[in-house]
């Protein structure tokens, strides 16, 4: 049997953190799903939904891809010895060919790897949605804002008429 194509919104997945500003600041050229290495208290804290990836990015270190500057708060119910560092680098799990594809994309001028969201899949495993992105200029951001406002205005007009 052929695999089912994934929907954009899986009803069984729970989004924990989302980088909404990334789509405004960058052109997202390609997206990819990656696993993430977490400790027990980090998983518990993520399930609480207090994480933030707004200032985070992914970088290559010693041949592996790491999520840098992601904020996962301490789990308050855990013992003090079991706590994790709040902004530690977290290893991302990818297949070798996916890693090579991302590394070659980063070596191009002006591209970076930005985490778009952290979520739990239907099996309860934490995943990170990564985007290969290139930066937008100020006039591109204004164009995006105009387009968004026009879509809102268009939907208002359609609601009033029908």
N, C-alpha and C positions, 0 to 999 in steps of 0.2 A: 504494500500500500504506500502511496505517496504521503509525504508529511503534509499536514494542514498548514496553510499559510497563517502566520501570526497576525492577529488584529492589532491595531494601534493601541487600543485599550483592552487589556485582558481583565475580565471581571474578577478573576481570582488573585490578581497581583495587587499589592498594596504599596503605593508610592510613599516613601518616607521623606525624601528631600528632593527638591526640584530647583534647578538653576534657571529661573525664568529670564533673567537678564542676559544669559548667554545668547539666546536667539535674537535679542535686540542688538547686542554688541558685535556679533560675529555672523558671517555667512557659514552655515553648517553644510559642508560638502558631503559628508558621509557619516553614518552612525554605526555603532557596534556595541554589542553586549559583552560585558566582562564580569567574571566572578571577582570577589574581593576577600582577602584574608582578614578575618576579624577575630578578636578575643571574645570570650563569653559575655563580659560586661558591655562590650561595644554592641553586640547583638541585642542584648536586653535594652540598652539605651536607644538603639535604632527603632525597636518595636514601640517605644514610647513616643517616637515621632518628633524629637527635638533637634535633629541634625541639621546642619547647614553646609551647602557646597557652593555658596555664592562666590567666594574668593578662591576656590580651589582649581587645580589644574593637574594634568597628568604629565609625568616626566620619566625619561629613561635613566636608570641607574644600574650599573653593573649588569647590563644585558636584560634587565627586567623592567617592567612598567610599574610605576608607583603613583598612587593618588596622594597628592601633596596639599597641605593646608586645608583639608576637610575638617570641619568641626563636628565631633561627636561628643556630647557632654558626658560627664561621669554618671554612672548608674548609682543613684543615691542609696539604694537598699543593699549594696554590696559592701563587704569589709574593705577597709582602707588599703590593705595590702593587695587586694585583688583588682584595684582600680587601674584603668588604662590612661595613657597620656591622651589629652584632648585633641591635639593637632599632630599626632605622629604620622609619618609616612606609612601608607597601607599598600601592600603589594596587590596588584591586579593580576588575575589569572586569565591568560589568553592562550590560544593555540599558537604554535611557532609561526605559521603563515600569516595569522592575523597580526602578530607582533611585528613581523617584517613589513607588512603593509602599512601599519601605523608609523613605524620608524622612518620608512621612506617618505611618507607624507609630511612628517615633521621636518625632515631635512630640506624640503622645499622652502623657499623664502616666504615668510609671512604666515605660516600655518602653525597651529598649535592643537593640542588635544584637550578638550574641555569636557568635564563631566556634566551631563544634562540632567540626570536623575539617579537616585538610589532607590531601589524598590526590592520587595520580596516577591519572588515568582510563585507560581501555584504550588511548588513543593516546599516553600518556606525558606528558600536559599536567597541570601542577599546578593543582588546584582547591581552593576553600575552601567548606565547607558552612556557611552562615550561618543563625542562628536569630533570629527576632524574639521577644524574651523579656521577661517581666515578673517582678519579684522575688518570691520566696516569703517568707512570714513564718516565724517559728520553729515555730509549731504545724503549718504545712504541711509543713515539713521532717520533723518527727516523724511525721506521717501517712505520708509517703513511706517513711520507714524502717520503720514497722510493716508496711506493705504488702509491702515487699521481703522482710522476715523471714518473713512468712506464706507468701509464694510459695516460699521456700526450704524451709520446714518442710513445706509441702504436697508438694513434689517428693520430699523424703526419705521421707515416709509412703508415697507411691505406689511408690517404689522398693522399700521393705521388703515391701510387700504383694504386689507382682507381678513 
